[in-house]
Amino acid sequence: MDPLHLGIALGPLATYFLVLGGINLSSRPMLTSGGRDAAALAVALIGLVIAGPMELFLVEEAAVLYGGWVWAIMLVAYLLFVSLIVLLLRPRLVIYNATLEQVRPIVADVVSRLDRDARWAGESLVMPQLGVQLHFEAAPHMKNVQLISSGPQQNLHGWRQLEVELRTALRRVRTSPNFHGSLFIGCGLLLIAAISLLLARDPGNVMQTLSAMLRR
């Protein structure tokens, strides 16, 4: 693979590693929705999609007709596809840089204020007033916890209320940094350094490859 395609493929992924590493090295937990988490991963993989399937299945007639704009059309199509997938996903909340032992009492406190009829069954929770059913799923080695919907009947407004209250409660929590964050940071920096070195070695070839991609 030439330096330009390598940079396009791995650049967004390297940035994703740096952001993920920063989150894991923070002294505070971070809460995000499953949709935003999936969208962030899709953006991280967009370079691989451009350098792989998009380049492979590019229709030459369309490239000649639209020039560089064909890439904008394909990127918009990719983002629309990702948006559709995100909208079809079941509700989910992801808490980075926290353990199940830290998260569960916080969730219990929030739930007691939001829904007095809430019922627990092991790691599962039902909140009838909010229309939310979920279960916990922890990844101890990565130090994150997910609240995953159980069953198709979910109230999105109830999930939004739960997310807002949990985010407020987690702001008061302090936690120790996750050492895996250093690995993500290291991988991100290594990829960026390798990409920069390869691009700087032969800028003329990079510009030639870019012109060929844009069909100028």
N, C-alpha and C positions, 0 to 999 in steps of 0.2 A: 504494500500500500504506500502511495506517495505521501510526502509530508503534509500536504494540504488536506487530503482526505483523512489522514491520521489525526490532524489537529481538529478537524470538524467533528470526527467521531468521538474523540476523547475529551475535548475541551469542556463541553457541558457536564460530562460525568465527573471531571476533576473538580469543577466548581461545586457540584453536588456533594462530593466528598468533603470539601473544605467547610461547607455550611453544616453538614451533618456532624463533622468533627467539632465545630464550634459549639453546637447545641449540646453535645455530649460532655464537653469540657466545662460547661456552665455550672454554676453553683445553684441553679434553679431548675425545676422541672419545666418542660414546655409542652403545652397542650395544643393539638391541632386536630382538625376533623379528618376522617378517612378520605374524603374527597380531595382536600388540599394535599394530603400526604401522597395520594395516588397521582395527582396532577404534577407535583414536584418531581416524582420519579419519572413521569412521562417526559417532562422537560429535560431531565438529566439524560434520557435515552434518545433525545431528538437528533443528536449528532450521529449516533449509530444508525438511525433510520435514514437520515439524509445520505450518509456515505454508503449505506447498504441497499435496502429495498428501493428507495426513491431513485438512486442513480442506476440501479440495475433495471428497473422497469420503466424508466423514463421513455416516453414516446417521442421519437426523434422529430416527427412531423410537428408535434406541439412545441418542441424546443425551437424549431426553426420559425414557427409562426409567432410565438410569444417572446422568444429570446429569454432573457434572465427572469422575466415575470413568471415563467412556468414554475420556478422554484417557490415563488410567493404563493401561487395557487395551490401547490402541493402542501406547503406548510400550513396554509389555512385549512385545507382538507384534513390534515393530520390533527390540528388543534380542535377542529369540530368533532372528529372521531373520538379524541380523548375526552372532550366535554360530554359527549353522549355516554361513554363508558362511566365517567364519574357520576353522572346523573342517575345511571342505572344501578350503581353500587348501593348495597344496604348501608344504613347509617352505622358509623363507627367513629370512635374517638381514640386518639393515640396520644399517650403521655410519654415523652422522652425523658431520660435521665431520672427515673424514679423506679422504685421497686414496688411489688404488690403490697408488701407490708406497710409502705408509706402511703400508698394510694387508697387502699381499702377504707381506713377510718375516715379519710377526707371525703370519699364518696358517700360513706354512710351518713356523715354529718350533713352533707348537702342534700341527700335524698330525704332525710328526716324533715327538712324544712320545705322541700318541694312537694312531697307526697306522703301524707301521714298513713296512707293505706299500703305503702310499699312493703313487699314481702321478699325475704331472702331465702334462698335454698342453696347452700354451699357457696359456689362462686357465681351463682345466677341471681338475677334481680328482676322483679316485676314491679312496675310503677303504673298502676291502673289509671290514676287520675291524669297522668301525663301521656299515657298510651305508649310507654317505653318498656321493652323487654330486652335484657342484655345479659351477657356473661363476660367474666374477666378472662383474659388470656395474657400471660406474662412471658417475657423472654429475659430470664435472669442474667444471662451472659451479656446481652446487649443493653440491659438495664432499661427496659421500656415495658409499658403495660398498655394493653388495648381493651377498650370496652366495646364489645361487638354485639350487634343486634341479634336477637334470637327469634326467628320466625319472620314472616313477611309483613305482618300487621304492625306497622310502626307509625307513630305520629312525629312527623319531622319538626313540628313546632316544639313538641316536648323535648326532642333531642337538642334543639337549639337552646332551650331554657337550661337544660342540664349542662351543656357546653359552657354557656355564659357563667353560670354559678360555679362550676368547677374551675374555670380559668381564674375567677376572682379569688377562690379559696387557695389555689396553688401559688398565688403571688406571695403568700406569707410563708411558704415552705422553702427551706434551704436543704440542699443535698450535697453529697460529695461528688466531685467530677468523676465521670466514667472514663477509665484509662483507655477504652477502645477508641475514644475520640482522638487520641494521639495517633492511632493507626490510620484513621480516616484522614487526618490532617497530613500525615506523612505520605499517604498514597496520592492525595490531591496535589501536594507540592511536587512530588516526583513526576507525576504525569505532566504538570505544567512546565516543569524544567525540561523534560524530554521533548515536549511539543515545541517549546521556544527554541531549543537547540536545533532541532530538525528544520524548522522554518527559517532560521537565521543562516543556515549553512548554504542554502541555494535559493535566494529570494526570486531570482529570475525564473526558475522552474516553477516556483509556487505561483507567480503571476500568470505564467503560461497555462498552468493547469486550471487556475481560476477562470481565465478567459475561455478555455475550452468548456468548462462547466456551464458558464453563462451563455455559451454559443455566440460570442461576440465576433 
